[in-house]
Amino acid sequence: MISDPNEDTEWNDILRKKGILPPKEEPKDDEEEQLALQQQSVVKTYEDMTLEELDENEDEFGEEDEAAIEMYRKQRIAEWKATQMKNVFGEVVEISGQDYIKEVNKAGDGIWVVLSLYKQGIPLCALINQHLSILAKKFPQTKFLKSISTTCIPNYPDRNLPTIFVYFEGEMKAQFIGPLVFGGMNLKVDELEWRLSESGAVKTDLEENPKKQIEDKLMSSIRCSLPTGKDSDSEDEDY
């Protein structure tokens, strides 16, 4: 009869001392084992959490996890700050066609790019580039670029100027082509900001389209200048 090597017998003890049997495994307490598994699970969970998720699930972690969670929170904040510092632009940069792939198509993860195609001597192009300089400072997380049209795209027609292309992670998301799209020389910087915000390129604090306010005022003035029905009747009686 073969004895159980895990039994507590003198013979098994002798065999263990001789190295014939391996040391007896001490059974873990079920509660301790369960707690250890839970702690491993918690570590894996908050290692993968964002700052928002850590804050939302703060009450679910025990006191013994607070130090580790705080460490991960600081690590996440440091990573976020590093990303923000890395992706600060703040000005409109001139590029050529040779820079296009690097600056636009390979701009990087999470990067919005606004590219203005222009030519010297076209007043609306100059106006838009002035507006973009203001917006570049206001939205430093967005990369603002400009390029002479034919330098960037050979034989690009002047009738399509000004042109703005909007990209996200190298993919085109919006395009604004030609003077009619921009409304001519009356274009205001906040109107351009609104247009770019609709494409996703910037996160505006404007609550509504500023162009709509102008249109509403224009329609209101037109309605006020129209003759009322009573005025029309009185005019008819005079004839």
Salt bridges, closest charged atoms under 4 A:
ASP8 OD1 - LYS24 NZ 2.51
ASP13 OD1 - ARG16 NH1 2.95
ASP55 OD1 - ARG73 NH2 3.18
GLU70 OE1 - ARG73 NH1 3.09
GLU79 OE1 - ARG76 NH1 3.60
GLU103 OE1 - LYS143 NZ 2.96
ASP158 OD1 - LYS119 NZ 3.02
GLU171 OE1 - LYS173 NZ 3.82
GLU193 OE1 - LYS138 NZ 3.03
ASP205 OD1 - LYS138 NZ 3.55
ASP216 OD2 - LYS212 NZ 3.02
